[in-house]
Structures are given as structure tokens and as C-alpha cells.
Amino acid sequence: MNKHLEKIDPDFRNNPDIKWNFTKFVIDRKGNVAARFEPTAAMEDVEACVKALL
């Protein structure tokens, strides 16, 4: 995935735009965005974020 994104935007890691439709957002109980994960993020990181909010 990183190679594909680098072809589109060499500085994709620093660009805040949503780059792919698989970007994940974690929403807290109040409806606020608690975290954002790019498609290349490890699911373990997403899971840890969700557990921290429980």
C-alpha cells in the first residue's frame, strides 16, 4: 500500500488528506474523532486505541 500511495503523493505521510477509502476513524462515546489510522496502520494499534477508550 505504501508504494501505491507514494506514487500518487510522495509526501503522503505528511499530507492530512484522506488518501484511501480504507482510512479508519475511532470515535469516542461523545461522537468525537479520537484517532485516525491510515490504511497501512497495524490493526493492533487500532485495537489498542479502542481498548483505551472503553
C-alpha distance matrix in Angstrom:
0.0 3.8 5.5 5.2 6.3 8.6 10.1 11.0 12.2 12.6 13.9 11.4 12.1 15.7 15.7 16.8 16.0 14.0 10.8 9.8 12.4 10.9 12.0 14.7 18.2 20.9 24.3 27.5 30.8 32.0 29.2 27.6 23.9 23.9 20.3 16.9 13.6 10.2 7.7 6.6 10.4 12.4 14.7 17.5 17.2 17.4 20.3 22.1 22.0 23.5 26.1 27.1 27.9 30.0
3.8 0.0 3.8 5.4 5.1 6.0 8.7 10.0 10.1 9.7 10.8 8.8 9.2 12.9 13.5 15.3 15.0 13.9 10.9 11.2 14.3 13.1 13.1 15.8 18.8 21.5 24.9 27.9 31.4 32.4 29.7 27.7 24.0 23.7 19.9 16.7 13.6 10.1 9.0 7.0 10.5 12.9 15.8 18.1 17.3 18.0 21.1 22.3 22.1 24.1 26.6 27.2 28.2 30.6
5.5 3.8 0.0 3.8 5.5 5.1 6.4 8.9 9.9 9.1 11.5 10.4 11.7 15.0 15.4 17.7 17.1 16.2 12.8 13.1 16.4 15.7 16.2 19.2 22.3 25.1 28.5 31.5 35.0 36.0 33.2 31.2 27.4 27.4 23.6 20.3 17.3 13.7 12.3 10.7 14.2 16.4 19.2 21.6 21.0 21.7 24.7 26.0 25.9 27.8 30.3 31.0 32.0 34.3
5.2 5.4 3.8 0.0 3.8 5.5 5.3 6.7 8.8 9.6 12.1 10.3 12.4 15.5 14.9 16.9 15.5 14.3 10.6 10.5 13.7 13.6 14.6 18.0 21.1 24.3 27.4 30.8 34.1 34.9 31.8 30.1 26.5 26.9 23.3 19.7 16.9 13.2 11.5 11.0 14.8 17.3 19.6 22.4 21.8 21.9 25.0 26.6 26.2 27.7 30.6 31.4 31.9 34.2
6.3 5.1 5.5 3.8 0.0 3.8 5.4 5.2 6.0 7.3 8.9 6.6 9.0 11.9 11.1 13.1 12.0 11.1 7.6 8.7 12.3 12.5 12.5 16.0 18.8 22.0 25.0 28.3 31.7 32.3 29.2 27.2 23.6 24.1 20.5 16.9 14.5 10.8 10.1 10.0 13.4 16.4 18.9 21.6 20.3 20.3 23.7 25.1 24.2 25.9 28.9 29.3 29.7 32.3
8.6 6.0 5.1 5.5 3.8 0.0 3.8 5.4 5.0 4.3 7.0 6.4 8.8 11.4 11.3 14.2 13.7 13.8 10.6 12.3 16.0 16.1 15.8 19.1 21.6 24.7 27.7 30.8 34.4 34.8 31.9 29.6 25.9 26.2 22.6 19.2 16.9 13.3 13.2 12.2 15.4 18.3 21.2 23.5 22.1 22.6 26.0 27.0 26.2 28.4 31.1 31.3 32.0 34.7
10.1 8.7 6.4 5.3 5.4 3.8 0.0 3.8 5.7 6.2 9.6 9.3 12.3 14.5 13.7 16.6 15.4 15.4 11.9 13.2 16.8 17.5 17.7 21.3 24.0 27.3 30.2 33.5 36.9 37.3 34.2 32.1 28.5 29.1 25.6 22.0 19.8 16.1 15.4 15.0 18.4 21.3 23.9 26.5 25.3 25.5 28.9 30.2 29.4 31.3 34.2 34.5 35.0 37.6
11.0 10.0 8.9 6.7 5.2 5.4 3.8 0.0 3.8 6.6 9.0 8.0 11.6 13.3 11.6 14.1 12.4 12.5 9.2 10.9 14.5 15.8 15.9 19.6 22.0 25.5 28.1 31.5 34.8 34.9 31.7 29.6 26.2 27.2 23.9 20.2 18.5 14.9 14.6 15.0 18.3 21.5 23.8 26.6 25.1 24.8 28.4 29.7 28.5 30.2 33.3 33.5 33.7 36.4
12.2 10.1 9.9 8.8 6.0 5.0 5.7 3.8 0.0 3.8 5.4 5.1 8.8 9.8 8.5 11.6 10.6 11.7 9.1 11.8 15.5 16.6 15.7 19.2 21.2 24.5 27.1 30.2 33.7 33.6 30.6 28.2 24.7 25.5 22.2 18.8 17.4 14.1 14.7 14.8 17.5 21.0 23.5 25.9 24.0 24.0 27.7 28.6 27.2 29.2 32.3 32.1 32.3 35.3
12.6 9.7 9.1 9.6 7.3 4.3 6.2 6.6 3.8 0.0 3.8 5.6 8.2 9.4 9.5 13.1 13.2 14.4 11.9 14.6 18.4 18.8 17.8 21.0 23.0 26.0 28.8 31.7 35.3 35.4 32.6 29.9 26.4 26.7 23.2 20.0 18.4 15.2 15.9 15.1 17.7 20.9 23.9 25.9 23.9 24.6 28.2 28.7 27.6 30.0 32.8 32.4 33.0 36.1
13.9 10.8 11.5 12.1 8.9 7.0 9.6 9.0 5.4 3.8 0.0 3.8 5.6 5.8 6.4 10.2 11.1 13.0 11.3 14.5 18.1 18.4 16.7 19.5 21.0 23.9 26.4 29.1 32.8 32.7 30.1 27.2 23.7 23.9 20.6 17.6 16.5 13.7 15.4 14.7 16.6 20.0 22.9 24.6 22.2 22.9 26.6 26.7 25.3 27.9 30.7 30.0 30.5 33.8
11.4 8.8 10.4 10.3 6.6 6.4 9.3 8.0 5.1 5.6 3.8 0.0 3.8 5.4 5.0 8.0 8.4 9.5 7.7 10.8 14.4 14.6 12.9 15.9 17.5 20.5 23.2 26.1 29.7 29.7 27.0 24.3 20.7 21.1 17.7 14.5 13.2 10.2 11.8 11.6 13.6 17.2 19.8 21.9 19.6 19.8 23.5 24.0 22.5 24.8 27.8 27.4 27.7 30.8
12.1 9.2 11.7 12.4 9.0 8.8 12.3 11.6 8.8 8.2 5.6 3.8 0.0 3.8 5.7 7.8 9.6 10.6 9.6 12.4 15.6 15.0 12.7 14.9 16.3 18.8 21.6 24.2 27.9 28.1 25.7 22.8 19.2 18.9 15.5 12.6 11.3 9.0 11.3 10.4 11.5 15.0 17.8 19.4 16.8 17.4 21.1 21.2 19.8 22.4 25.1 24.5 25.1 28.3
15.7 12.9 15.0 15.5 11.9 11.4 14.5 13.3 9.8 9.4 5.8 5.4 3.8 0.0 3.8 6.3 9.0 11.2 11.2 14.5 17.5 17.4 14.6 16.7 17.3 19.7 22.1 24.4 28.1 27.8 25.5 22.3 18.9 18.9 15.8 13.4 13.1 11.5 14.4 13.9 14.5 18.0 20.6 22.0 19.0 19.5 23.2 22.9 21.0 23.8 26.5 25.4 25.8 29.2
15.7 13.5 15.4 14.9 11.1 11.3 13.7 11.6 8.5 9.5 6.4 5.0 5.7 3.8 0.0 3.9 5.6 8.4 8.7 12.3 15.3 15.9 13.3 15.7 16.3 19.2 21.3 23.9 27.5 26.9 24.3 21.3 18.0 18.8 15.9 13.1 13.1 11.2 13.9 14.4 15.5 19.2 21.4 23.2 20.3 20.1 23.9 24.1 21.9 24.2 27.3 26.3 26.2 29.6
16.8 15.3 17.7 16.9 13.1 14.2 16.6 14.1 11.6 13.1 10.2 8.0 7.8 6.3 3.9 0.0 3.8 6.6 8.5 11.7 13.9 14.5 11.4 13.3 13.3 16.1 17.8 20.4 23.9 23.2 20.5 17.6 14.4 15.4 12.9 10.2 11.2 10.2 13.3 14.5 14.9 18.5 20.1 22.0 18.9 18.2 21.9 22.2 19.6 21.5 24.8 23.8 23.3 26.7
16.0 15.0 17.1 15.5 12.0 13.7 15.4 12.4 10.6 13.2 11.1 8.4 9.6 9.0 5.6 3.8 0.0 3.8 5.9 9.1 11.2 12.7 10.2 12.8 13.2 16.5 18.1 21.2 24.5 23.8 20.7 18.2 15.2 16.9 14.4 11.3 12.0 10.3 12.7 14.6 15.6 19.3 20.6 23.0 20.3 19.1 22.8 23.6 21.1 22.5 26.1 25.5 24.7 27.8
14.0 13.9 16.2 14.3 11.1 13.8 15.4 12.5 11.7 14.4 13.0 9.5 10.6 11.2 8.4 6.6 3.8 0.0 3.8 5.9 7.5 9.0 6.8 9.7 10.7 14.4 16.3 19.7 22.9 22.6 19.3 17.4 14.1 15.9 13.3 9.8 10.0 8.1 9.8 12.5 13.6 17.1 18.0 20.8 18.5 16.8 20.4 21.8 19.4 20.4 24.1 24.0 23.1 25.9
10.8 10.9 12.8 10.6 7.6 10.6 11.9 9.2 9.1 11.9 11.3 7.7 9.6 11.2 8.7 8.5 5.9 3.8 0.0 3.8 7.0 8.4 7.4 11.0 13.1 16.7 19.1 22.6 25.8 25.9 22.6 20.7 17.3 18.7 15.7 12.0 11.0 8.0 8.6 10.8 12.9 16.5 17.8 20.8 18.9 17.7 21.3 22.8 21.0 22.1 25.6 25.9 25.4 28.0
9.8 11.2 13.1 10.5 8.7 12.3 13.2 10.9 11.8 14.6 14.5 10.8 12.4 14.5 12.3 11.7 9.1 5.9 3.8 0.0 3.8 5.4 6.0 9.7 12.4 16.1 18.5 22.2 25.2 25.7 22.3 21.0 17.7 19.1 16.2 12.5 10.9 8.0 7.1 10.1 12.4 15.5 16.3 19.6 18.4 16.7 20.0 22.1 20.6 21.2 24.7 25.5 25.0 27.2
12.4 14.3 16.4 13.7 12.3 16.0 16.8 14.5 15.5 18.4 18.1 14.4 15.6 17.5 15.3 13.9 11.2 7.5 7.0 3.8 0.0 3.8 5.6 8.5 11.1 14.7 16.8 20.6 23.2 23.8 20.3 19.6 16.7 18.4 15.9 12.5 11.4 9.5 8.2 11.9 13.5 16.1 16.0 19.6 18.6 16.2 19.2 21.7 20.0 20.0 23.6 24.7 23.8 25.7
10.9 13.1 15.7 13.6 12.5 16.1 17.5 15.8 16.6 18.8 18.4 14.6 15.0 17.4 15.9 14.5 12.7 9.0 8.4 5.4 3.8 0.0 3.8 6.1 9.6 12.7 15.4 19.0 21.8 22.9 19.7 19.0 15.8 16.9 14.1 10.9 9.0 7.3 5.3 9.1 10.3 12.6 12.2 15.8 15.1 12.9 15.7 18.4 17.1 17.1 20.5 21.9 21.3 23.1
12.0 13.1 16.2 14.6 12.5 15.8 17.7 15.9 15.7 17.8 16.7 12.9 12.7 14.6 13.3 11.4 10.2 6.8 7.4 6.0 5.6 3.8 0.0 3.8 6.8 10.2 13.0 16.6 19.7 20.5 17.4 16.1 12.7 13.7 10.7 7.3 5.8 4.7 5.1 8.6 9.0 11.8 11.8 15.0 13.4 11.2 14.5 16.6 14.8 15.3 18.8 19.6 19.0 21.2
14.7 15.8 19.2 18.0 16.0 19.1 21.3 19.6 19.2 21.0 19.5 15.9 14.9 16.7 15.7 13.3 12.8 9.7 11.0 9.7 8.5 6.1 3.8 0.0 3.8 6.7 9.7 13.2 16.3 17.5 14.6 13.6 10.3 10.9 8.3 5.8 5.0 6.4 7.1 10.1 9.0 11.0 10.1 12.9 11.3 8.4 11.4 13.6 11.6 11.7 15.3 16.2 15.4 17.5
18.2 18.8 22.3 21.1 18.8 21.6 24.0 22.0 21.2 23.0 21.0 17.5 16.3 17.3 16.3 13.3 13.2 10.7 13.1 12.4 11.1 9.6 6.8 3.8 0.0 3.8 6.3 9.8 13.0 13.9 11.1 9.8 6.6 7.5 5.8 4.5 6.3 8.8 10.6 13.2 11.5 13.4 12.2 14.3 12.1 9.0 11.8 13.3 10.4 10.3 14.1 14.5 13.0 15.4
20.9 21.5 25.1 24.3 22.0 24.7 27.3 25.5 24.5 26.0 23.9 20.5 18.8 19.7 19.2 16.1 16.5 14.4 16.7 16.1 14.7 12.7 10.2 6.7 3.8 0.0 3.8 6.6 9.9 11.5 9.4 8.4 5.9 5.5 5.1 6.3 8.2 11.5 13.2 15.3 12.8 13.8 12.1 13.3 11.2 7.9 9.8 10.9 7.8 7.0 10.8 11.1 9.3 11.6
24.3 24.9 28.5 27.4 25.0 27.7 30.2 28.1 27.1 28.8 26.4 23.2 21.6 22.1 21.3 17.8 18.1 16.3 19.1 18.5 16.8 15.4 13.0 9.7 6.3 3.8 0.0 3.8 6.8 7.8 5.7 5.4 4.6 5.3 7.2 9.0 11.6 14.8 16.6 18.9 16.5 17.6 15.7 16.7 14.6 11.4 12.6 13.5 10.1 8.7 12.1 11.9 9.1 11.2
27.5 27.9 31.5 30.8 28.3 30.8 33.5 31.5 30.2 31.7 29.1 26.1 24.2 24.4 23.9 20.4 21.2 19.7 22.6 22.2 20.6 19.0 16.6 13.2 9.8 6.6 3.8 0.0 3.8 5.4 5.4 5.4 6.4 5.7 8.9 11.7 14.4 17.9 19.8 21.7 18.9 19.6 17.6 17.9 15.8 13.0 13.4 13.5 10.2 8.6 11.0 10.2 6.8 8.8
30.8 31.4 35.0 34.1 31.7 34.4 36.9 34.8 33.7 35.3 32.8 29.7 27.9 28.1 27.5 23.9 24.5 22.9 25.8 25.2 23.2 21.8 19.7 16.3 13.0 9.9 6.8 3.8 0.0 3.8 5.5 7.4 9.6 9.5 12.7 15.4 18.0 21.4 23.1 25.1 22.4 22.7 20.4 20.6 18.9 16.0 15.8 16.0 13.1 10.8 12.5 12.1 8.3 8.8
32.0 32.4 36.0 34.9 32.3 34.8 37.3 34.9 33.6 35.4 32.7 29.7 28.1 27.8 26.9 23.2 23.8 22.6 25.9 25.7 23.8 22.9 20.5 17.5 13.9 11.5 7.8 5.4 3.8 0.0 3.8 5.7 9.0 9.8 13.3 16.0 19.1 22.3 24.4 26.6 24.0 24.9 22.9 23.3 21.2 18.4 18.8 18.8 15.5 13.8 15.8 14.7 11.0 12.2
29.2 29.7 33.2 31.8 29.2 31.9 34.2 31.7 30.6 32.6 30.1 27.0 25.7 25.5 24.3 20.5 20.7 19.3 22.6 22.3 20.3 19.7 17.4 14.6 11.1 9.4 5.7 5.4 5.5 3.8 0.0 3.8 6.7 8.7 11.7 13.6 16.7 19.7 21.6 24.2 22.0 23.2 21.3 22.3 20.1 17.0 18.0 18.5 15.1 13.5 16.2 15.6 12.1 13.6
27.6 27.7 31.2 30.1 27.2 29.6 32.1 29.6 28.2 29.9 27.2 24.3 22.8 22.3 21.3 17.6 18.2 17.4 20.7 21.0 19.6 19.0 16.1 13.6 9.8 8.4 5.4 5.4 7.4 5.7 3.8 0.0 3.8 6.0 9.0 11.2 14.7 17.7 20.2 22.4 20.2 21.8 20.4 21.2 18.6 15.9 17.4 17.4 13.7 13.1 16.0 14.7 11.6 14.1
23.9 24.0 27.4 26.5 23.6 25.9 28.5 26.2 24.7 26.4 23.7 20.7 19.2 18.9 18.0 14.4 15.2 14.1 17.3 17.7 16.7 15.8 12.7 10.3 6.6 5.9 4.6 6.4 9.6 9.0 6.7 3.8 0.0 3.8 5.7 7.4 11.0 13.9 16.6 18.7 16.6 18.4 17.4 18.5 15.6 13.0 15.2 15.4 11.6 11.6 14.9 13.8 11.5 14.4
23.9 23.7 27.4 26.9 24.1 26.2 29.1 27.2 25.5 26.7 23.9 21.1 18.9 18.9 18.8 15.4 16.9 15.9 18.7 19.1 18.4 16.9 13.7 10.9 7.5 5.5 5.3 5.7 9.5 9.8 8.7 6.0 3.8 0.0 3.8 7.2 10.3 13.8 16.6 18.1 15.3 16.7 15.7 16.1 13.0 10.9 12.8 12.3 8.5 9.1 12.0 10.4 8.5 11.9
20.3 19.9 23.6 23.3 20.5 22.6 25.6 23.9 22.2 23.2 20.6 17.7 15.5 15.8 15.9 12.9 14.4 13.3 15.7 16.2 15.9 14.1 10.7 8.3 5.8 5.1 7.2 8.9 12.7 13.3 11.7 9.0 5.7 3.8 0.0 3.8 6.7 10.2 13.1 14.4 11.7 13.5 13.1 13.7 10.5 8.6 11.4 11.1 7.6 9.2 12.4 11.3 10.4 13.8
16.9 16.7 20.3 19.7 16.9 19.2 22.0 20.2 18.8 20.0 17.6 14.5 12.6 13.4 13.1 10.2 11.3 9.8 12.0 12.5 12.5 10.9 7.3 5.8 4.5 6.3 9.0 11.7 15.4 16.0 13.6 11.2 7.4 7.2 3.8 0.0 3.8 6.7 9.8 11.5 9.5 12.1 12.2 13.7 10.7 8.8 12.3 12.8 9.9 11.4 14.8 14.3 13.7 16.8
13.6 13.6 17.3 16.9 14.5 16.9 19.8 18.5 17.4 18.4 16.5 13.2 11.3 13.1 13.1 11.2 12.0 10.0 11.0 10.9 11.4 9.0 5.8 5.0 6.3 8.2 11.6 14.4 18.0 19.1 16.7 14.7 11.0 10.3 6.7 3.8 0.0 3.8 6.6 7.8 5.8 8.7 9.2 11.2 8.6 7.2 11.0 12.0 10.1 11.8 15.0 15.1 15.2 17.9
10.2 10.1 13.7 13.2 10.8 13.3 16.1 14.9 14.1 15.2 13.7 10.2 9.0 11.5 11.2 10.2 10.3 8.1 8.0 8.0 9.5 7.3 4.7 6.4 8.8 11.5 14.8 17.9 21.4 22.3 19.7 17.7 13.9 13.8 10.2 6.7 3.8 0.0 3.8 5.4 5.5 9.1 10.5 13.0 10.9 10.1 13.8 15.1 13.6 15.3 18.4 18.7 19.0 21.6
7.7 9.0 12.3 11.5 10.1 13.2 15.4 14.6 14.7 15.9 15.4 11.8 11.3 14.4 13.9 13.3 12.7 9.8 8.6 7.1 8.2 5.3 5.1 7.1 10.6 13.2 16.6 19.8 23.1 24.4 21.6 20.2 16.6 16.6 13.1 9.8 6.6 3.8 0.0 3.8 5.6 8.4 9.5 12.8 11.8 10.8 14.0 16.1 15.3 16.4 19.4 20.4 20.7 22.8
6.6 7.0 10.7 11.0 10.0 12.2 15.0 15.0 14.8 15.1 14.7 11.6 10.4 13.9 14.4 14.5 14.6 12.5 10.8 10.1 11.9 9.1 8.6 10.1 13.2 15.3 18.9 21.7 25.1 26.6 24.2 22.4 18.7 18.1 14.4 11.5 7.8 5.4 3.8 0.0 3.8 6.5 9.0 11.6 10.8 11.1 14.1 15.6 15.5 17.2 19.7 20.6 21.6 23.8
10.4 10.5 14.2 14.8 13.4 15.4 18.4 18.3 17.5 17.7 16.6 13.6 11.5 14.5 15.5 14.9 15.6 13.6 12.9 12.4 13.5 10.3 9.0 9.0 11.5 12.8 16.5 18.9 22.4 24.0 22.0 20.2 16.6 15.3 11.7 9.5 5.8 5.5 5.6 3.8 0.0 3.8 6.4 8.4 7.0 7.6 10.8 11.9 11.9 13.8 16.1 16.9 18.1 20.3
12.4 12.9 16.4 17.3 16.4 18.3 21.3 21.5 21.0 20.9 20.0 17.2 15.0 18.0 19.2 18.5 19.3 17.1 16.5 15.5 16.1 12.6 11.8 11.0 13.4 13.8 17.6 19.6 22.7 24.9 23.2 21.8 18.4 16.7 13.5 12.1 8.7 9.1 8.4 6.5 3.8 0.0 3.8 5.3 5.4 6.8 8.9 10.2 11.3 13.0 14.6 15.9 17.6 19.3
14.7 15.8 19.2 19.6 18.9 21.2 23.9 23.8 23.5 23.9 22.9 19.8 17.8 20.6 21.4 20.1 20.6 18.0 17.8 16.3 16.0 12.2 11.8 10.1 12.2 12.1 15.7 17.6 20.4 22.9 21.3 20.4 17.4 15.7 13.1 12.2 9.2 10.5 9.5 9.0 6.4 3.8 0.0 3.8 5.3 5.0 6.0 8.5 9.8 10.5 12.2 14.1 15.6 16.7
17.5 18.1 21.6 22.4 21.6 23.5 26.5 26.6 25.9 25.9 24.6 21.9 19.4 22.0 23.2 22.0 23.0 20.8 20.8 19.6 19.6 15.8 15.0 12.9 14.3 13.3 16.7 17.9 20.6 23.3 22.3 21.2 18.5 16.1 13.7 13.7 11.2 13.0 12.8 11.6 8.4 5.3 3.8 0.0 3.8 5.5 5.0 6.1 8.6 9.9 10.4 12.2 14.4 15.5
17.2 17.3 21.0 21.8 20.3 22.1 25.3 25.1 24.0 23.9 22.2 19.6 16.8 19.0 20.3 18.9 20.3 18.5 18.9 18.4 18.6 15.1 13.4 11.3 12.1 11.2 14.6 15.8 18.9 21.2 20.1 18.6 15.6 13.0 10.5 10.7 8.6 10.9 11.8 10.8 7.0 5.4 5.3 3.8 0.0 3.8 5.4 5.1 6.3 8.7 9.9 10.6 12.7 14.7
17.4 18.0 21.7 21.9 20.3 22.6 25.5 24.8 24.0 24.6 22.9 19.8 17.4 19.5 20.1 18.2 19.1 16.8 17.7 16.7 16.2 12.9 11.2 8.4 9.0 7.9 11.4 13.0 16.0 18.4 17.0 15.9 13.0 10.9 8.6 8.8 7.2 10.1 10.8 11.1 7.6 6.8 5.0 5.5 3.8 0.0 3.8 5.5 5.2 6.3 8.7 10.0 11.0 12.8
20.3 21.1 24.7 25.0 23.7 26.0 28.9 28.4 27.7 28.2 26.6 23.5 21.1 23.2 23.9 21.9 22.8 20.4 21.3 20.0 19.2 15.7 14.5 11.4 11.8 9.8 12.6 13.4 15.8 18.8 18.0 17.4 15.2 12.8 11.4 12.3 11.0 13.8 14.0 14.1 10.8 8.9 6.0 5.0 5.4 3.8 0.0 3.8 5.4 5.2 6.1 8.6 10.0 10.8
22.1 22.3 26.0 26.6 25.1 27.0 30.2 29.7 28.6 28.7 26.7 24.0 21.2 22.9 24.1 22.2 23.6 21.8 22.8 22.1 21.7 18.4 16.6 13.6 13.3 10.9 13.5 13.5 16.0 18.8 18.5 17.4 15.4 12.3 11.1 12.8 12.0 15.1 16.1 15.6 11.9 10.2 8.5 6.1 5.1 5.5 3.8 0.0 3.8 5.5 5.1 6.1 8.8 10.1
22.0 22.1 25.9 26.2 24.2 26.2 29.4 28.5 27.2 27.6 25.3 22.5 19.8 21.0 21.9 19.6 21.1 19.4 21.0 20.6 20.0 17.1 14.8 11.6 10.4 7.8 10.1 10.2 13.1 15.5 15.1 13.7 11.6 8.5 7.6 9.9 10.1 13.6 15.3 15.5 11.9 11.3 9.8 8.6 6.3 5.2 5.4 3.8 0.0 3.8 5.5 5.2 6.5 9.0
23.5 24.1 27.8 27.7 25.9 28.4 31.3 30.2 29.2 30.0 27.9 24.8 22.4 23.8 24.2 21.5 22.5 20.4 22.1 21.2 20.0 17.1 15.3 11.7 10.3 7.0 8.7 8.6 10.8 13.8 13.5 13.1 11.6 9.1 9.2 11.4 11.8 15.3 16.4 17.2 13.8 13.0 10.5 9.9 8.7 6.3 5.2 5.5 3.8 0.0 3.8 5.4 5.2 6.5
26.1 26.6 30.3 30.6 28.9 31.1 34.2 33.3 32.3 32.8 30.7 27.8 25.1 26.5 27.3 24.8 26.1 24.1 25.6 24.7 23.6 20.5 18.8 15.3 14.1 10.8 12.1 11.0 12.5 15.8 16.2 16.0 14.9 12.0 12.4 14.8 15.0 18.4 19.4 19.7 16.1 14.6 12.2 10.4 9.9 8.7 6.1 5.1 5.5 3.8 0.0 3.8 5.4 5.2
27.1 27.2 31.0 31.4 29.3 31.3 34.5 33.5 32.1 32.4 30.0 27.4 24.5 25.4 26.3 23.8 25.5 24.0 25.9 25.5 24.7 21.9 19.6 16.2 14.5 11.1 11.9 10.2 12.1 14.7 15.6 14.7 13.8 10.4 11.3 14.3 15.1 18.7 20.4 20.6 16.9 15.9 14.1 12.2 10.6 10.0 8.6 6.1 5.2 5.4 3.8 0.0 3.8 5.6
27.9 28.2 32.0 31.9 29.7 32.0 35.0 33.7 32.3 33.0 30.5 27.7 25.1 25.8 26.2 23.3 24.7 23.1 25.4 25.0 23.8 21.3 19.0 15.4 13.0 9.3 9.1 6.8 8.3 11.0 12.1 11.6 11.5 8.5 10.4 13.7 15.2 19.0 20.7 21.6 18.1 17.6 15.6 14.4 12.7 11.0 10.0 8.8 6.5 5.2 5.4 3.8 0.0 3.8
30.0 30.6 34.3 34.2 32.3 34.7 37.6 36.4 35.3 36.1 33.8 30.8 28.3 29.2 29.6 26.7 27.8 25.9 28.0 27.2 25.7 23.1 21.2 17.5 15.4 11.6 11.2 8.8 8.8 12.2 13.6 14.1 14.4 11.9 13.8 16.8 17.9 21.6 22.8 23.8 20.3 19.3 16.7 15.5 14.7 12.8 10.8 10.1 9.0 6.5 5.2 5.6 3.8 0.0
